[in-house]
Amino acid sequence: LGVKTLNVMSSAVLTEMQKSRLDFQKLTYSLSQRLVHLTASILLTANGPLGAHIQCLRFIQASKTRRRVLHRRRPSIVEKNWAGRKK
């Protein structure tokens, strides 16, 4: 095996490790964001643990409202000066 082959193999192994780490992070996040007590039994569904998607939707909705506030149009300098004049 050459050095190039080992580099390709190590990068493939690394990407698999990163994928499994992301899966584990998603699992732990969904388990920690449940609405019920952490020691309660979990009902697993096709989308993950029951109740986890509720928190995710709340987070998405909250981030959308924050984004709207940040992108509010501000008047330009010319518009500010024009509004301050009295006729």
MDTraj code that builds the backbone (N, CA, C; nanometers):
import mdtraj as md
import numpy as np

residues = "LEU GLY VAL LYS THR LEU ASN VAL MET SER SER ALA VAL LEU THR GLU MET GLN LYS SER ARG LEU ASP PHE GLN LYS LEU THR TYR SER LEU SER GLN ARG LEU VAL HIS LEU THR ALA SER ILE LEU LEU THR ALA ASN GLY PRO LEU GLY ALA HIS ILE GLN CYS LEU ARG PHE ILE GLN ALA SER LYS THR ARG ARG ARG VAL LEU HIS ARG ARG ARG PRO SER ILE VAL GLU LYS ASN TRP ALA GLY ARG LYS LYS".split()
xyz = np.array([
    [0.0832, -0.1189, 0.0000],
    [0.0000, 0.0000, 0.0000],
    [0.0873, 0.1248, 0.0000],
    [0.0521, 0.2171, -0.0862],
    [0.1277, 0.3417, -0.0931],
    [0.0737, 0.4459, 0.0033],
    [0.1453, 0.5571, 0.0108],
    [0.1048, 0.6660, 0.0999],
    [-0.0275, 0.7252, 0.0541],
    [-0.0450, 0.7370, -0.0790],
    [-0.1683, 0.7941, -0.1327],
    [-0.2885, 0.7067, -0.0964],
    [-0.2711, 0.5754, -0.1058],
    [-0.3791, 0.4830, -0.0707],
    [-0.4148, 0.4957, 0.0769],
    [-0.3145, 0.5070, 0.1621],
    [-0.3399, 0.5215, 0.3051],
    [-0.4107, 0.6532, 0.3357],
    [-0.3735, 0.7607, 0.2646],
    [-0.4397, 0.8896, 0.2858],
    [-0.5866, 0.8821, 0.2477],
    [-0.6176, 0.8154, 0.1366],
    [-0.7563, 0.8010, 0.0930],
    [-0.8338, 0.7177, 0.1936],
    [-0.7705, 0.6085, 0.2406],
    [-0.8376, 0.5232, 0.3384],
    [-0.8611, 0.5982, 0.4692],
    [-0.7623, 0.6746, 0.5133],
    [-0.7781, 0.7463, 0.6399],
    [-0.8830, 0.8560, 0.6278],
    [-0.8926, 0.9210, 0.5106],
    [-0.9953, 1.0239, 0.4941],
    [-1.1342, 0.9613, 0.4910],
    [-1.1460, 0.8411, 0.4323],
    [-1.2751, 0.7722, 0.4308],
    [-1.3160, 0.7319, 0.5720],
    [-1.2206, 0.6816, 0.6487],
    [-1.2488, 0.6437, 0.7872],
    [-1.2851, 0.7676, 0.8686],
    [-1.2153, 0.8778, 0.8431],
    [-1.2423, 1.0015, 0.9152],
    [-1.3829, 1.0528, 0.8856],
    [-1.4248, 1.0481, 0.7591],
    [-1.5595, 1.0955, 0.7265],
    [-1.6652, 1.0069, 0.7915],
    [-1.6404, 0.8767, 0.7972],
    [-1.7352, 0.7879, 0.8648],
    [-1.7424, 0.8194, 1.0144],
    [-1.6278, 0.8496, 1.0741],
    [-1.6269, 0.8857, 1.2154],
    [-1.7018, 1.0168, 1.2376],
    [-1.6841, 1.1121, 1.1457],
    [-1.7543, 1.2399, 1.1585],
    [-1.9047, 1.2205, 1.1449],
    [-1.9458, 1.1346, 1.0512],
    [-2.0884, 1.1067, 1.0342],
    [-2.1468, 1.0432, 1.1598],
    [-2.0747, 0.9462, 1.2162],
    [-2.1262, 0.8803, 1.3359],
    [-2.1288, 0.9774, 1.4536],
    [-2.0324, 1.0683, 1.4585],
    [-2.0313, 1.1690, 1.5654],
    [-2.1508, 1.2628, 1.5512],
    [-2.1813, 1.3048, 1.4276],
    [-2.2973, 1.3906, 1.4048],
    [-2.4265, 1.3194, 1.4413],
    [-2.4360, 1.1905, 1.4056],
    [-2.5545, 1.1130, 1.4424],
    [-2.5693, 1.1067, 1.5941],
    [-2.4576, 1.0858, 1.6635],
    [-2.4616, 1.0800, 1.8092],
    [-2.5023, 1.2148, 1.8682],
    [-2.4513, 1.3246, 1.8093],
    [-2.4879, 1.4574, 1.8584],
    [-2.6363, 1.4840, 1.8373],
    [-2.6902, 1.4424, 1.7224],
    [-2.8330, 1.4596, 1.6972],
    [-2.9149, 1.3799, 1.7979],
    [-2.8700, 1.2572, 1.8258],
    [-2.9417, 1.1725, 1.9205],
    [-2.9395, 1.2335, 2.0599],
    [-2.8223, 1.2770, 2.1051],
    [-2.8139, 1.3346, 2.2393],
    [-2.8895, 1.4656, 2.2472],
    [-2.8890, 1.5447, 2.1398],
    [-2.9648, 1.6703, 2.1397],
    [-3.1139, 1.6419, 2.1498],
    [-3.1606, 1.5460, 2.0710],
    [-3.3039, 1.5165, 2.0731],
    [-3.3452, 1.4566, 2.2071],
    [-3.2578, 1.3796, 2.2689],
    [-3.2909, 1.3229, 2.3996],
    [-3.2901, 1.4296, 2.5082],
    [-3.1994, 1.5262, 2.4969],
    [-3.1907, 1.6288, 2.6010],
    [-3.2973, 1.7358, 2.5850],
    [-3.3588, 1.7481, 2.4681],
    [-3.4583, 1.8522, 2.4439],
    [-3.6015, 1.8016, 2.4578],
    [-3.6189, 1.6842, 2.5188],
    [-3.7545, 1.6309, 2.5333],
    [-3.8339, 1.7126, 2.6330],
    [-3.9664, 1.7063, 2.6200],
    [-4.0545, 1.7802, 2.7090],
    [-4.0809, 1.7057, 2.8389],
    [-4.0489, 1.5761, 2.8416],
    [-4.0729, 1.4954, 2.9608],
    [-3.9429, 1.4788, 3.0380],
    [-3.9512, 1.4181, 3.1536],
    [-3.8326, 1.3984, 3.2368],
    [-3.7343, 1.3054, 3.1677],
    [-3.6058, 1.3290, 3.1894],
    [-3.5019, 1.2512, 3.1214],
    [-3.5028, 1.1035, 3.1572],
    [-3.5518, 1.0688, 3.2746],
    [-3.5510, 0.9278, 3.3131],
    [-3.6770, 0.8551, 3.2685],
    [-3.7717, 0.9247, 3.2079],
    [-3.8943, 0.8604, 3.1608],
    [-3.8635, 0.7738, 3.0389],
    [-3.9487, 0.6754, 3.0141],
    [-3.9264, 0.5896, 2.8979],
    [-3.9507, 0.6696, 2.7699],
    [-3.8859, 0.6289, 2.6620],
    [-3.8892, 0.7022, 2.5357],
    [-3.9687, 0.6224, 2.4340],
    [-4.0585, 0.6890, 2.3644],
    [-4.1300, 0.6268, 2.2542],
    [-4.0594, 0.6657, 2.1254],
    [-3.9957, 0.5681, 2.0608],
    [-3.9220, 0.5957, 1.9382],
    [-4.0163, 0.5926, 1.8191],
    [-4.0056, 0.6924, 1.7325],
    [-4.0850, 0.7002, 1.6101],
    [-3.9909, 0.7021, 1.4910],
    [-4.0466, 0.7103, 1.3706],
    [-3.9636, 0.7136, 1.2500],
    [-3.8802, 0.8413, 1.2437],
    [-3.9293, 0.9498, 1.3033],
    [-3.8572, 1.0773, 1.3013],
    [-3.7664, 1.0960, 1.4215],
    [-3.7556, 0.9966, 1.5052],
    [-3.6737, 1.0075, 1.6248],
    [-3.7602, 0.9946, 1.7489],
    [-3.7051, 1.0265, 1.8646],
    [-3.7828, 1.0163, 1.9879],
    [-3.9035, 1.1095, 1.9856],
    [-4.0145, 1.0627, 2.0376],
    [-4.1362, 1.1425, 2.0386],
    [-4.1166, 1.2659, 2.1255],
    [-4.1562, 1.3803, 2.0740],
    [-4.1420, 1.5058, 2.1464],
    [-4.0198, 1.5850, 2.1067],
    [-3.9240, 1.5231, 2.0396],
    [-3.8029, 1.5947, 2.0009],
    [-3.8310, 1.6954, 1.8906],
    [-3.9228, 1.6612, 1.7991],
    [-3.9507, 1.7518, 1.6871],
    [-4.0216, 1.8782, 1.7319],
    [-4.0885, 1.8742, 1.8444],
    [-4.1571, 1.9939, 1.8939],
    [-4.0551, 2.1012, 1.9291],
    [-3.9495, 2.0611, 1.9979],
    [-3.8457, 2.1569, 2.0329],
    [-3.7772, 2.2102, 1.9084],
    [-3.7528, 2.1253, 1.8097],
    [-3.6864, 2.1691, 1.6875],
    [-3.7720, 2.2721, 1.6148],
    [-3.9031, 2.2491, 1.6082],
    [-3.9909, 2.3455, 1.5422],
    [-3.9908, 2.4784, 1.6160],
    [-3.9900, 2.4738, 1.7482],
    [-3.9841, 2.5986, 1.8251],
    [-3.8561, 2.6736, 1.7949],
    [-3.7444, 2.6019, 1.7862],
    [-3.6163, 2.6657, 1.7584],
    [-3.6168, 2.7287, 1.6197],
    [-3.6717, 2.6576, 1.5207],
    [-3.6760, 2.7100, 1.3843],
    [-3.7647, 2.8339, 1.3781],
    [-3.8807, 2.8296, 1.4421],
    [-3.9705, 2.9448, 1.4402],
    [-3.9072, 3.0641, 1.5104],
    [-3.8384, 3.0404, 1.6199],
    [-3.7736, 3.1500, 1.6916],
    [-3.6623, 3.2108, 1.6081],
    [-3.5859, 3.1278, 1.5379],
    [-3.4768, 3.1816, 1.4570],
    [-3.5311, 3.2602, 1.3382],
    [-3.6471, 3.2205, 1.2834],
    [-3.7063, 3.2961, 1.1729],
    [-3.7505, 3.4338, 1.2192],
    [-3.8097, 3.4431, 1.3379],
    [-3.8532, 3.5740, 1.3865],
    [-3.7333, 3.6619, 1.4172],
    [-3.6274, 3.6046, 1.4703],
    [-3.5062, 3.6830, 1.4949],
    [-3.4489, 3.7351, 1.3645],
    [-3.4508, 3.6523, 1.2612],
    [-3.3959, 3.6912, 1.1324],
    [-3.4743, 3.8084, 1.0734],
    [-3.6076, 3.8074, 1.0889],
    [-3.6894, 3.9161, 1.0362],
    [-3.6539, 4.0480, 1.1032],
    [-3.6307, 4.0438, 1.2321],
    [-3.5987, 4.1663, 1.3041],
    [-3.4637, 4.2199, 1.2595],
    [-3.3686, 4.1315, 1.2372],
    [-3.2357, 4.1755, 1.1971],
    [-3.2341, 4.2357, 1.0573],
    [-3.3209, 4.1895, 0.9680],
    [-3.3184, 4.2366, 0.8301],
    [-3.4208, 4.3464, 0.8035],
    [-3.4670, 4.4124, 0.9070],
    [-3.5624, 4.5212, 0.8880],
    [-3.4940, 4.6345, 0.8112],
    [-3.5644, 4.6940, 0.7171],
    [-3.5066, 4.7999, 0.6348],
    [-3.4910, 4.9266, 0.7180],
    [-3.3754, 4.9875, 0.7087],
    [-3.3497, 5.1123, 0.7789],
    [-3.3480, 5.2259, 0.6772],
    [-3.3960, 5.3438, 0.7133],
    [-3.3937, 5.4553, 0.6180],
    [-3.2508, 5.5006, 0.5905],
    [-3.2281, 5.5449, 0.4687],
    [-3.0948, 5.5918, 0.4323],
    [-3.0703, 5.7298, 0.4928],
    [-2.9493, 5.7795, 0.4803],
    [-2.9144, 5.9108, 0.5349],
    [-2.9976, 6.0192, 0.4674],
    [-3.0175, 6.0084, 0.3368],
    [-3.0966, 6.1070, 0.2629],
    [-3.2404, 6.1069, 0.3135],
    [-3.2969, 5.9900, 0.3344],
    [-3.4344, 5.9813, 0.3839],
    [-3.4460, 6.0392, 0.5247],
    [-3.3458, 6.0167, 0.6083],
    [-3.3485, 6.0728, 0.7433],
    [-3.3465, 6.2252, 0.7378],
    [-3.2569, 6.2800, 0.6550],
    [-3.2464, 6.4254, 0.6436],
    [-3.3744, 6.4845, 0.5861],
    [-3.4336, 6.4170, 0.4892],
    [-3.5554, 6.4670, 0.4256],
    [-3.6721, 6.4659, 0.5244],
    [-3.6801, 6.3637, 0.6075],
    [-3.7891, 6.3541, 0.7044],
    [-3.7749, 6.4594, 0.8135],
    [-3.6536, 6.5045, 0.8417],
    [-3.6316, 6.6023, 0.9474],
    [-3.6650, 6.7449, 0.9069],
    [-3.6755, 6.7722, 0.7781],
    [-3.7053, 6.9083, 0.7311],
    [-3.8511, 6.9434, 0.7532],
    [-3.8742, 7.0672, 0.7842],
    [-4.0116, 7.1158, 0.7956],
    [-4.0393, 7.2079, 0.6784],
    [-4.1552, 7.1916, 0.6196],
    [-4.1894, 7.2738, 0.5027],
    [-4.2605, 7.3992, 0.5451],
])
top = md.Topology()
chain = top.add_chain()
for i, resn in enumerate(residues, 1):
    res = top.add_residue(resn, chain, resSeq=i)
    for name in ("N", "CA", "C"):
        top.add_atom(name, md.element.get_by_symbol(name[0]), res)
traj = md.Trajectory(xyz[None], top)
